Amino acid sequence: MDRSRYYRIVWFFARVVAHVVFWDLFLRWIGLQTLSRRTRPERMQKIAVAYRGLAIQMGGVLIKVGQFLSARVDVLPIEITQELTGLQDEVPAENFEDIRRAAEAELGAPLSKCFAEFDETPLAAASLGQVHRARLFPHPRASSPPPPAGERTPDGEPDPAWATHPADALYFTDVVVKVQRPKIEQIIQTDLAALHTVGQWLKRYPPIRRRADVPALLEEFSHSLHEEIDYLAE
């Protein structure tokens, strides 16, 4: 786990919790609820702006959390949900050399040996990975026509080369390649650990506890993330 990243996330939310406790609980307790209520929209927007900046800078799960929070109008103030809307569109692309190393480590060969062309500029960049255009080398059978329909092997069975791999007959070469961001599994582990710590704080805050089961939401969120990075299952 990346301790520096963990503490940075926890520290951010610790300040948010302290802010909310002071302005929304303490001030009301001493009779200054009017001040608390009057300043709340501006305060909530500032928190959302700060989170947006942190998420764009650090990436990883924080982008996903921002997307999730932007949809929770049942729990969060409109100032927060509006500010976080569209956060996914601001995700910066990963440095291509890092993407190259990650892809080549997974493929076990240089990209130049696996693809005739590989576009260094991503089609799209998301929080967990990004997508690149690429072109495969010509298929070895591309120069010869496919066998006549219904052609069979000497033992009378359908030709397995064409019956079981019909996609080969298409001779496609243009593809898209989805590559996970480097060290994304470690980042997810760190971010989820930090969020679980924060979740233990939030479940003690009555307005949130009444509206959402924070630990259960985090568990569901964690399960969804691990499914999303399983590209083989996808």
Backbone as a ProteinNet text record, in pm:
[ID]
protein_1_A
[PRIMARY]
MDRSRYYRIVWFFARVVAHVVFWDLFLRWIGLQTLSRRTRPERMQKIAVAYRGLAIQMGGVLIKVGQFLSARVDVLPIEITQELTGLQDEVPAENFEDIRRAAEAELGAPLSKCFAEFDETPLAAASLGQVHRARLFPHPRASSPPPPAGERTPDGEPDPAWATHPADALYFTDVVVKVQRPKIEQIIQTDLAALHTVGQWLKRYPPIRRRADVPALLEEFSHSLHEEIDYLAE
[TERTIARY]
84	0	87.8	45.1	117.8	76.6	161.1	127	108.2	193.3	183.2	48.2	7.4	-121.9	-236	-225	-328.4	-349.8	-241.1	-254.2	-300.3	-265	-310.7	-463	-517.3	-662.7	-732.6	-681.8	-742.8	-737.2	-624.8	-610.3	-710.1	-731.6	-829.4	-967.8	-1009.3	-1142.8	-1151	-1039.9	-1039.2	-1070.7	-1013.2	-1041.3	-1186.5	-1239.7	-1380.4	-1472.1	-1443.8	-1525.8	-1516.8	-1395	-1378.3	-1456	-1453.2	-1527.4	-1677.2	-1728.8	-1872.6	-1912.3	-1830.7	-1861.1	-1867.1	-1771	-1769.3	-1887.3	-1906.3	-2006.9	-2149.6	-2168.9	-2305.2	-2351.2	-2259.6	-2298.8	-2268.8	-2142.7	-2104.3	-2175.1	-2175.7	-2239.9	-2389.2	-2451.7	-2593.7	-2612.7	-2520.4	-2529.5	-2519	-2439.3	-2424.1	-2519.4	-2613.7	-2717.2	-2688.8	-2588.5	-2555.5	-2597.2	-2711	-2756.9	-2786.6	-2825.1	-2850.7	-2723.5	-2612.5	-2483.7	-2444.2	-2465.4	-2432	-2513.1	-2643.1	-2731.6	-2702.6	-2674.4	-2651.9	-2523.7	-2421.9	-2292.7	-2277.9	-2374.7	-2359.5	-2340.5	-2421.3	-2401	-2259.5	-2207	-2071.7	-1967.8	-1986	-1890.3	-1889.7	-2008.3	-2017.9	-1953.2	-1971.9	-1911	-1758.6	-1705.9	-1560.4	-1504.4	-1576.5	-1533.2	-1530.5	-1636.3	-1644.2	-1533.4	-1503.8	-1396	-1262.1	-1239.4	-1114.5	-1104.2	-1216.1	-1213.7	-1189.7	-1253.8	-1236	-1088.9	-1023.1	-881.2	-796.2	-826.8	-752.8	-771.7	-895.6	-925.5	-854.8	-855.6	-789.7	-639.2	-583.5	-439	-396.3	-474.1	-434.4	-493.6	-607.3	-668.5	-714	-706.2	-743.5	-889.5	-912.5	-1048.4	-1117.5	-1040.7	-1101.5	-1188.9	-1152.1	-1236	-1367.9	-1360	-1481	-1570.4	-1510.1	-1587.4	-1658.6	-1587.1	-1648.8	-1768.5	-1756.5	-1869.2	-1986.7	-1954.7	-2058	-2127.8	-2049	-2105.9	-2191.6	-2153.9	-2230.2	-2372.3	-2392.9	-2526.4	-2607.9	-2544.9	-2614.4	-2682.4	-2777.7	-2852.4	-2942.9	-2961.5	-3044.3	-2968.8	-2836.7	-2754.9	-2678.8	-2631.4	-2540.3	-2607.6	-2556.3	-2609.3	-2588.6	-2678.1	-2671	-2541.4	-2484.8	-2359.1	-2245.9	-2248.6	-2145.2	-2171.2	-2293.9	-2324	-2303.4	-2339.8	-2320.6	-2172.2	-2094.3	-1951.4	-1878.3	-1923.3	-1853.9	-1905.1	-2013.2	-2065.5	-1963.6	-1941.6	-1847.1	-1702	-1676.5	-1538.2	-1460.3	-1527	-1460.5	-1398.5	-1461.7	-1413.2	-1283.1	-1242.8	-1122.2	-1001.7	-1016.5	-906.7	-790.8	-671.8	-557.3	-507.9	-454.9	-401.5	-271	-245.4	-120	-6.5	113.1	230.4	243.9	262	260.5	371.6	488.1	597	559.6	483.3	436.5	334.3	247.6	149.4	220.2	321.9	397.9	458.6	521.5	585.1	481.3	366	261.4	209.1	185.9	134	236.3	361.7	464.8	491.2	478.3	495.6	384.8	263.6	150.8	159.6	201.9	210.4	335.4	438.7	563.5	645.1	618.6	690.8	675	766.1	752.2	624.9	568	448.1	474.6	596.6	630.3	625.9	637.4	629.2	485.2	398.2	259.2	163.3	201.2	112.5	191	127.3	188.5	192.6	88.1	82	17.9	59.8	0.4	0.9	-117.9	-130	-96.4	0.7	42.1	-61	-145.3	-248.4	-373	-418.7	-533.9	-663.9	-750.2	-885.8	-962.1	-941.4	-1009.3	-925.7	-931	-860.7	-962.5	-961	-1051.8	-969.9	-1038.6	-969.9	-882.9	-922.2	-849.8	-765	-791.1	-716.4	-744	-687.8	-713.8	-711	-765.8	-785	-705.3	-636.3	-554.8	-596.3	-589.9	-605.5	-479.1	-498.4	-383.1	-420.9	-319.7	-343.2	-260	-327.3	-259.1	-181.7	-86.1	-19	-118.9	-103.4	-196.8	-206.5	-327	-348.3	-278.4	-213.7	-141.2	-230.4	-362.8	-451.3	-518.6	-481.9	-552.8	-530.8	-419.2	-389.4	-460.2	-521.4	-590	-738.6	-824	-968.1	-1012.7	-1124	-1175.1	-1221.5	-1226.5	-1270.5	-1417.8	-1462.1	-1603.7	-1692.1	-1812.4	-1906.3	-1929.4	-1925.7	-1953.4	-1834.9	-1715.7	-1598.5	-1570	-1532	-1511.8	-1372	-1332	-1203.1	-1216.1	-1101	-1107.1	-1197.6	-1216	-1301.8	-1448.4	-1479.5	-1619.3	-1670	-1582.8	-1624.9	-1603.2	-1680.5	-1657.2	-1514.7	-1456.3	-1319.1	-1311.4	-1239.2	-1236.8	-1173.6	-1080.3	-1013.6	-1112.7	-1219.9	-1318.7	-1445.4	-1476.5	-1600.3	-1590.6	-1472.8	-1460.6	-1402.5	-1345	-1287.5	-1339.8	-1471.2	-1526.4	-1472	-1424.6	-1371.3	-1247.5	-1175.7	-1056.9	-1092	-1212	-1251.1	-1271.7	-1282.6	-1304.6	-1175.1	-1063.8	-933.2	-925.1	-981.6	-975.4	-835.2	-794.9	-663.6	-674.3	-776.1	-793	-857.9	-791.9	-840.7	-824	-884.2	-857.3	-800.4	-707	-638.3	-663	-717.9	-746.8	-635.4	-569.6	-454.3	-481	-460.3	-476.9	-364.3	-396.8	-293.7	-191.7	-65.3	37.8	6.2	31.5	14	-129.4	-226.5	-364.2	-416.7	-371.7	-419.3	-371.7	-246.2	-194.8	-269.2	-297.7	-371	-510.7	-577.8	-712	-707.7	-610	-596.5	-577.7	-491.6	-464.4	-587.5	-650.3	-765.4	-881.9	-906.2	-1016.3	-988.9	-863.4	-828.6	-855.7	-818.2	-843.3	-992.6	-1068.1	-1212.4	-1283.3	-1236.3	-1296.4	-1271.8	-1154.2	-1126.8	-1223.4	-1239.9	-1331.9	-1475.5	-1509.6	-1644.7	-1680.2	-1582.9	-1607.1	-1640.9	-1584.7	-1619.1	-1759.4	-1787.1	-1912.5	-2035.1	-2020.7	-2137.3	-2178.3	-2092.3	-2125.5	-2193.1	-2201.1	-2262.6	-2411.6	-2499.6	-2642.2	-2708.8	-2690.3	-2759.4	-2724	-2598.8	-2559.1	-2605	-2590.2	-2629.4	-2777.5	-2859.4	-3002.9	-3036	-2950.4	-2980.2	-2907	-2795.3	-2716.2	-2637.7	-2624.4	-2539.9	-2400.7	-2316.6	-2186.8	-2099.9	-2081.8	-1999.1	-2050.9	-2183	-2239.9	-2215.1	-2227.2	-2200.5	-2054.7	-1963.8	-1821.9	-1791.2	-1857.3	-1836.5	-1883.8	-1998.7	-2051	-1960.1	-1912.4	-1823	-1692.9	-1638.3	-1514.5	-1531.7	-1642.8	-1670.1	-1679.5	-1747.3	-1763.3	-1628.5	-1541.1	-1409.3	-1325.7	-1325.6	-1244.7	-1298.1	-1427.6	-1482.7	-1439.2	-1434	-1402	-1258.1	-1166.1	-1026.2	-993.5	-1092.4	-1072.1	-1103.3	-1006.1	-1028.6	-1058.8	-1009.5	-1038.1	-1186	-1241.8	-1384.8	-1468.1	-1418.4	-1490.4	-1495.4
-119.6	0	125.1	224.5	351.4	438	442.9	514.4	663.9	721	864.2	897.9	817.4	838.6	818.7	713.2	683.1	802	853.8	962.5	1092.4	1111.3	1232.6	1230.5	1115.6	1103.5	1117	1046.2	1051.1	1193.1	1260.8	1396.9	1491.9	1475.7	1560.2	1542.7	1417.9	1394	1429.6	1419.2	1459.6	1608.2	1687.4	1831.5	1859.6	1782.1	1799.9	1767.2	1655.9	1616.5	1721.3	1770.6	1873.5	1999.8	2034.4	2151	2133.7	2018	1992.4	1990.6	1928.1	1922.5	2063.3	2147.8	2283.6	2365.3	2370.9	2459.5	2407.1	2277.7	2224.8	2165.1	2138	2083.2	2181.3	2223.4	2309.4	2445	2509.7	2641.3	2633.3	2527	2509.8	2486.6	2415.1	2384	2510.2	2609.9	2733.6	2843.6	2805.5	2899.9	2981.4	2944.5	3020	2943.9	2877.3	2798.7	2884.4	3011.5	3099.8	3122.1	3146.2	3163	3035.7	2922.8	2794.1	2771.8	2798.5	2775.3	2872.6	2998.2	3100.3	3074.5	3025.2	3003.9	2864.8	2778.4	2637.9	2617.2	2677.2	2652.5	2685	2799.4	2837.7	2742.4	2700.9	2609.8	2474.4	2423.5	2293.8	2297.4	2406.8	2417.4	2420	2490.5	2495.9	2356.8	2279.7	2142.5	2060.2	2074.2	1998.2	2038	2167.2	2215	2157.1	2155.9	2100.6	1951.7	1879	1735.2	1711.2	1790.1	1775.2	1789.9	1891	1911.2	1795.5	1744.1	1630.1	1507.2	1482.3	1363.8	1368.8	1484.6	1497.3	1478.5	1530.6	1520.4	1378	1310.8	1178.8	1065	1088.7	985.3	865.4	748.3	625.4	621.7	567	547.4	680.7	785	913.6	966.4	937.2	976.2	900.3	770.6	688.5	735.6	770.3	820	949.8	1036.9	1161.5	1137.4	1041.4	1005.1	955.2	870.4	812.9	922.3	1012.6	1118.5	1214.5	1237.2	1331.1	1282.2	1151.4	1094.8	1082.5	1108.3	1088.5	1217.1	1263.5	1383.5	1356.2	1228.2	1192.6	1210.3	1219.5	1227.9	1360	1409.6	1524.5	1652.1	1766.5	1895.1	1911.5	1986.3	2007	2075.5	2158	2226.8	2127.5	2015.7	1913.2	1829.1	1781.5	1693.7	1765.2	1892.1	1966	1986.1	2017.9	2043.2	1917.9	1801.4	1677.2	1613.2	1666.5	1612.7	1633	1528.8	1539.1	1523.3	1481.8	1467.1	1369.1	1263.5	1161.8	1222.4	1325.9	1386.1	1463.3	1487.8	1566.6	1480.1	1349.3	1259.9	1274.7	1308.5	1320.9	1183.8	1178.2	1052.3	1017.4	888.1	839.8	863	886	898	771.8	789.3	672.8	574.1	621	528.6	435.7	486.6	401.1	300.1	345.7	255.5	149.3	190.4	95.3	-14.4	26.3	-72.3	-168.5	-115.3	-200.6	-299.5	-251.9	-339.2	-445.4	-405.4	-500.9	-604.3	-564.5	-661.3	-766	-722.5	-815.9	-905.2	-848.4	-924.4	-1011.5	-972.6	-1047.5	-1022.1	-910.5	-877.3	-728.3	-668.8	-527.1	-503.2	-385.1	-352.1	-364	-331.7	-337	-478.9	-578	-717.9	-768.8	-701	-746	-670.4	-546.9	-463.3	-397.6	-388	-315.9	-166.6	-117.7	22.4	29	127	148.2	298.4	357.6	502.8	542.7	631.1	673.5	765.2	829	917.4	835.4	831.9	747.7	799	705.2	740.3	799.5	740.2	785.7	745.8	829.1	799.5	798.6	693.2	680.6	667.2	651	648.7	525.3	413.1	287.9	245.2	299.4	259.9	354.3	321.7	402.6	315	368.1	291	354	268.3	315	243.7	316.3	252.5	173.6	62.8	-16.1	-91.1	-144.4	-223.8	-350.4	-462.2	-590.8	-613.3	-702.6	-745.2	-821.8	-820.6	-893.4	-1040.2	-1093.3	-1233.8	-1321	-1429.2	-1514	-1572.1	-1582.2	-1638.3	-1529	-1402.8	-1293.4	-1292	-1349.4	-1346.2	-1455.7	-1552.6	-1661.5	-1655.2	-1689.6	-1681.5	-1788	-1766.7	-1867.7	-1990.1	-2105.1	-2227	-2216.1	-2292.7	-2289.4	-2323.4	-2268.6	-2295.5	-2444.9	-2493.4	-2634.1	-2725.2	-2670.2	-2756.3	-2835.6	-2962.5	-3049.9	-3111.3	-3159.3	-3226.6	-3366.2	-3438.9	-3573.7	-3669.3	-3651.4	-3743.6	-3700.7	-3600.2	-3562.4	-3456.4	-3407.7	-3305.2	-3166.1	-3066.2	-2928.7	-2885.8	-2807.9	-2759.9	-2678.4	-2728.3	-2658.6	-2520.4	-2501.9	-2372	-2260.9	-2299.6	-2197.7	-2213	-2333.4	-2354.8	-2302.1	-2315.9	-2274.6	-2135.9	-2081.2	-1946.9	-1861.8	-1839.4	-1763.6	-1622.2	-1566.7	-1430	-1421.8	-1534.9	-1534.3	-1496.6	-1535.5	-1509.7	-1361.5	-1280.8	-1137.3	-1063.9	-1120.2	-1060.2	-917.3	-893.3	-756.3	-726.2	-600.7	-558	-437.9	-354.5	-237.3	-278.3	-246.9	-286.7	-170.4	-184.9	-93.8	-177.4	-120	-190.3	-115	-184.9	-125.2	-164.9	-66	-90.1	-28.6	-107.6	-55	41.8	139.2	231.9	156	192.7	124.3	129.1	18.2	5.9	33	11.7	45.5	-42.4	-166.8	-253.5	-201.8	-155.7	-98.4	31.2	110.9	235.7	206.9	108.5	72.5	24.8	-60.2	-110	5.9	100.6	215.1	303.5	336.1	426.4	365.8	236.6	172	166.5	142.3	141.5	278.3	384.4	520.1	547.5	505.2	530	452.6	332.6	255.7	326.3	386.7	464.6	582.1	653.1	767.3	720.8	605.1	552.4	528.8	489.1	469.1	601.3	710.7	842.2	883.9	867.8	918.5	848.3	720.5	649.1	698.7	778.6	836.5	973.6	1025.3	1155.9	1134	1172.8	1138.9	1169.4	1288.6	1315.2	1215.5	1169.7	1071.2	932.1	899.3	766.4	739.8	844.4	826.3	801.3	846.1	837.1	724.7	680.1	579.9	491.3	364.9	269.8	277.6	364.9	392.8	267.6	186	65.2	-27.6	-43	-130	-72.9	58.2	122.3	103.8	116.7	99.4	-44.4	-138.5	-279.3	-307.4	-253.7	-270.9	-201.9	-84.5	-8	-84.1	-142.7	-219.9	-340.1	-410.8	-528.3	-488	-377.1	-329.2	-292.4	-229.6	-190.4	-311.4	-412.6	-531	-605.5	-599	-657.6	-577.5	-447.3	-359.9	-375.4	-407.5	-421.5	-563.4	-652	-786.7	-783.8	-745.6	-729.8	-862.4	-972.8	-1102.4	-1135.8	-1108.4	-1132.6	-1037.9	-915.5	-816.3	-857.4
0	0	0	-77	-84.8	34.6	137	260.9	237.8	153.5	126.9	63.9	-32	-97.5	1.7	82	181.6	275.1	331.3	428.3	362.4	238.1	169.6	153.3	116.2	100.4	235.1	335.5	468.5	524.9	505.5	557.3	491	361.3	292.2	354.5	371	425.8	573.7	645.7	786.6	798.6	708.4	709.7	672.2	578.6	540.4	657.6	725.3	840.4	950.6	978	1080.9	1044.3	917.2	868.8	893.8	856.7	871.8	1019.2	1102	1245.6	1304.1	1266.9	1321.7	1271.3	1141.4	1083.8	1097.1	1083.3	1080.8	1212.9	1303.1	1432.9	1546.8	1556.7	1668.7	1664.2	1546.7	1537.9	1567.6	1524.1	1556.7	1706.5	1764.8	1908.4	1993.4	1947.2	2025	1976.7	1891.7	1851.5	1728.1	1650.3	1529.2	1403.1	1411.5	1297.5	1174.1	1195.6	1081.1	999.8	1068.5	1000.7	928.1	993.7	933	805.8	814.1	700	585	617.7	515.2	435.7	500.5	433.3	372.9	396.7	357.1	205.9	118.2	-25.5	-73.1	-30.9	-72.4	-15.3	109.4	172.6	103.5	71	5.2	-133.4	-204.8	-337.1	-327.3	-228.1	-210	-180.2	-100.1	-70.6	-199	-280.6	-405.6	-502.4	-510.8	-598.7	-553.5	-422.3	-368.9	-398.9	-383.6	-412.8	-561.5	-645.2	-789.7	-827.5	-771.1	-798.6	-750.9	-631.9	-577.7	-665.2	-707.1	-787.5	-922.6	-987.5	-1117.9	-1103.3	-996.3	-974.3	-939.6	-855.3	-807.1	-888.6	-953.2	-1035.3	-953.9	-1017.3	-947.6	-907	-789.1	-738.8	-710.9	-684.5	-650.9	-764.5	-888.5	-1001.8	-995.9	-971.1	-961.8	-848.1	-735.5	-621.9	-660.2	-731.7	-775.8	-865.4	-957.2	-1042.9	-959.5	-862.8	-776.5	-696	-637.7	-554.5	-636.1	-761.1	-844.1	-869.7	-853.7	-875.8	-747.3	-631.7	-504.6	-456.9	-536.6	-498.4	-378.6	-346.9	-230.9	-100	-107.1	14.2	22.2	-92.2	-92.9	-142.7	-99.7	-146.6	-297.1	-360.1	-504.1	-544.6	-456.4	-488.3	-511.9	-440	-455.9	-579.4	-596	-709.6	-843	-851.2	-976.4	-1007.3	-906.2	-927.4	-974.2	-929.7	-963.4	-1091.7	-1147.8	-1272.8	-1385	-1463.5	-1574.6	-1536.1	-1413.1	-1367.3	-1453.9	-1501.1	-1582.5	-1708.5	-1761.8	-1886.3	-1868.3	-1744.1	-1718.7	-1681.5	-1692.1	-1653.5	-1751.8	-1704.3	-1795.4	-1840.7	-1961.6	-2013.5	-1942.9	-1934	-1876.9	-1976.9	-1925.7	-2012	-2096.9	-2229.1	-2317.1	-2286.3	-2245.2	-2215.3	-2100.4	-2004.3	-1894.8	-1946.2	-2037	-2097.7	-2180.7	-2255.2	-2336.4	-2248.5	-2139.4	-2051	-1993	-1953.6	-1896.1	-2000	-2122	-2227.6	-2266.9	-2280.1	-2321	-2212.7	-2086.8	-1977.8	-1981.7	-2015.1	-2022.1	-2145.5	-2257.1	-2382.1	-2389.4	-2314.4	-2318	-2443.1	-2509.4	-2632.8	-2659.5	-2736.4	-2771.6	-2852.5	-2840.7	-2917.9	-3067.3	-3108.7	-3251.2	-3306.3	-3218.5	-3261.4	-3261.3	-3187	-3173.9	-3264.9	-3300.4	-3380.6	-3494	-3609.1	-3720.9	-3691.2	-3622.7	-3581.2	-3442.9	-3364.8	-3232.3	-3206.5	-3202.4	-3186.6	-3042.9	-3028.4	-2894.6	-2828.1	-2907.2	-2851.7	-2820.9	-2696.8	-2663.2	-2723.5	-2760.1	-2801.4	-2683.9	-2567.6	-2446	-2325.7	-2222.5	-2097.4	-1984.3	-1906.3	-1792.9	-1664.9	-1554.2	-1425.1	-1406.8	-1464.8	-1443.1	-1562.3	-1677.7	-1796.3	-1911.4	-2027.3	-2145.8	-2269.6	-2378.4	-2501.1	-2614.6	-2690.4	-2803.5	-2932.2	-3042.4	-3173.9	-3205.8	-3275.6	-3320.2	-3447.1	-3512.8	-3634	-3625.6	-3648.3	-3645.3	-3774.7	-3768.4	-3890.8	-3977.2	-4108.8	-4195.6	-4155.7	-4163.1	-4129.3	-4232.9	-4191.5	-4288.2	-4396.7	-4369.5	-4471.8	-4554.6	-4527.2	-4593.1	-4744	-4791.2	-4934.2	-5011.8	-4941.4	-5010.2	-4979.3	-5074.8	-5051.4	-4952.4	-4883.8	-4792.1	-4869.2	-4805.1	-4873.2	-4909.6	-5008.6	-5046.5	-4927.2	-4927.4	-4818.1	-4805.9	-4685.1	-4659.9	-4680.8	-4708.6	-4729	-4602.6	-4621.4	-4506.6	-4509.8	-4393.2	-4381	-4440.5	-4460.7	-4518.4	-4442.6	-4313.6	-4238.9	-4241.6	-4321.7	-4338.1	-4243.6	-4153.3	-4057.9	-4117.2	-4068.4	-4115.1	-4085.2	-4175.6	-4157.5	-4028.6	-3925.5	-3796.5	-3803.8	-3896.2	-3904.6	-3936.4	-4008.3	-4044.1	-3961.8	-3921.9	-3846.5	-3705	-3644	-3503.5	-3488.3	-3594.4	-3586.7	-3702.6	-3707.2	-3819.8	-3828.4	-3715.4	-3718.9	-3807.6	-3821.4	-3906.1	-4049.7	-4091.9	-4229.5	-4256.1	-4151.4	-4168.4	-4200.2	-4161.4	-4185.9	-4132	-4015.8	-3962.2	-3910.9	-3924.9	-3875.5	-3782	-3799.7	-3713.7	-3582	-3472.1	-3340	-3242.3	-3126.5	-3015.3	-2900.9	-2829.8	-2721.2	-2590.9	-2494.3	-2363.7	-2266.8	-2210.9	-2123.4	-1986.1	-1881.6	-1745.8	-1712.4	-1630.1	-1584	-1498.4	-1508.2	-1428.9	-1279.4	-1211.7	-1066.8	-1021.5	-1110.9	-1075.4	-961.5	-953.3	-844.9	-709.2	-702.7	-578	-544.2	-645.7	-624.6	-570.8	-628.9	-582.7	-438.4	-406	-268.8	-171.2	-206.7	-119.5	-104.1	-216.3	-213	-135.5	-155.2	-83.4	66.4	104	246.3	308.2	235.7	285.1	294.6	194.5	194.3	304.1	334.5	444.8	577.6	593.1	714.4	724.3	613.8	610.7	634	578.8	596.3	741.8	822.1	964.9	1033.7	983.5	1039.5	995.9	865.9	810.9	868.5	901.3	952.6	1090.8	1153.7	1284	1270.5	1146	1123.7	1097.1	1189.4	1180.4	1046.6	985.9	858.7	748.4	746.5	645.6	686.2	815.1	862.7	837.7	847.6	826.1	679.2	590	446.9	374.8	427.7	355.2	450.6	412.7	485.2	421.7	475.5	413.1	399.7	504.9	489.2	379.8	369.7	266.4	127	113.1	-15.7	-57.1	38.9	8.9	-31	33.5	-0.6	-143.1	-177.9	-313.8	-415.8	-380.6	-467	-490.4	-384	-392.8	-485.4	-469.4	-553.4	-700.7	-727	-864	-926.1	-847.9	-898.4	-937.7	-852.2	-881.3	-1003.6	-1026	-1148.1	-1270.7	-1254.9	-1367.9	-1415	-1325.4	-1368.2	-1413.8	-1411.9	-1464.1	-1613.6	-1693.4	-1836.6	-1905.4	-1852.7	-1913.8	-1899.9	-1782.7	-1762	-1847.1	-1861.5	-1941.5	-2088.4
[MASK]
++++++++++++++++++++++++++++++++++++++++++++++++++++++++++++++++++++++++++++++++++++++++++++++++++++++++++++++++++++++++++++++++++++++++++++++++++++++++++++++++++++++++++++++++++++++++++++++++++++++++++++++++++++++++++++++++++++++++++

